[in-house]
Amino acid sequence: MPATPHHISKALPIAATIAAVFHEERILLVRRANPPDAGRWGFPGGKIEAGEPIETAAVRELFEETGVRGQPRRVFTAVDAFDRDETGRLHRHFVLIAVLCDWIGGRPVAGDDALEARWFRLDELDDAGLALSLDVAKVARQAADIATAQDNRS
């Protein structure tokens, strides 16, 4: 059967962004309501809209999911997120582009695609009982290192 645009679009990775906000020695996370990783803690984020710059998407998703306002500082890494069914078959492949954001204002309140939103100390991410999405602790530490290093230079 020849590939149609519908078949092709399902096979291609989907560009999405995540907002890493490190503020007062804590990182902001949301408990995801939808796949991939429903029920797990991760960064606020979502799909990048056509024509939307990565940084703009990050602060938009941050606000939609948490009510927190942020200022994008810089893109600093990218990670894969795979949405698979119970047999392991791939449904969707997301490429999550991480943007370090400065906190401008607001208290985290779950909205849009989030079940919960709250601040975590980095050492809390090592709690075995905390259901984190893949690479969240690693990306959180990268964000903290960059934020701290840049803050120390200021």
C-alpha positions, -999 to 999 in steps of 0.1 A, spaced: 0 0 0 15 34 -9 22 58 19 -2 87 22 4 119 40 -15 105 70 8 75 72 39 96 67 29 121 94 23 93 120 58 80 113 77 112 117 89 125 150 69 154 165 87 185 176 77 196 211 92 218 237 97 216 275 102 245 299 128 239 326 123 266 353 149 265 381 140 290 408 150 293 444 169 260 443 139 241 430 127 228 396 91 231 384 74 199 373 39 188 363 22 154 366 11 146 331 -25 139 323 -20 126 288 3 102 269 31 98 266 39 93 303 4 100 317 6 101 355 44 107 356 61 139 366 79 158 338 84 194 326 56 216 314 56 215 276 39 204 244 38 206 207 54 235 188 28 251 165 37 258 129 56 290 126 61 293 164 96 298 177 108 271 202 112 296 230 78 311 224 62 276 225 81 268 258 67 299 277 32 294 262 31 258 273 46 267 307 18 292 313 -10 270 299 0 240 321 10 258 353 -1 295 353 36 304 358 50 332 336 85 327 324 112 343 302 131 320 279 169 320 285 182 294 260 177 260 244 200 236 262 193 200 252 168 177 235 155 143 245 133 116 229 99 106 243 82 75 228 45 68 231 41 30 229 12 7 233 11 -23 257 28 -45 231 57 -20 226 45 -8 192 54 29 186 24 52 183 43 85 183 78 97 187 83 132 202 116 152 202 114 173 233 135 205 230 144 218 265 144 256 271 158 270 303 133 297 315 136 323 342 106 325 366 88 359 362 58 353 383 29 331 393 23 301 416 21 267 400 -15 255 395 -23 225 373 -40 235 341 -45 223 305 -27 189 302 -14 187 339 -29 168 369 -6 186 393 21 213 392 47 219 419 83 228 427 108 201 436 142 203 452 168 184 431 174 158 458 137 149 458 141 137 422 161 108 435 131 94 455 124 59 442 87 64 448 85 95 426 73 85 391 94 106 367 94 106 330 126 94 314 156 118 317 137 143 339 163 142 367 192 145 343 176 174 324 166 191 357 203 189 369 215 203 336 191 232 339 202 239 374 238 238 365 234 262 336 211 286 357 235 285 386 266 291 365 250 320 346 236 335 379 271 334 395 286 353 365 260 381 368 
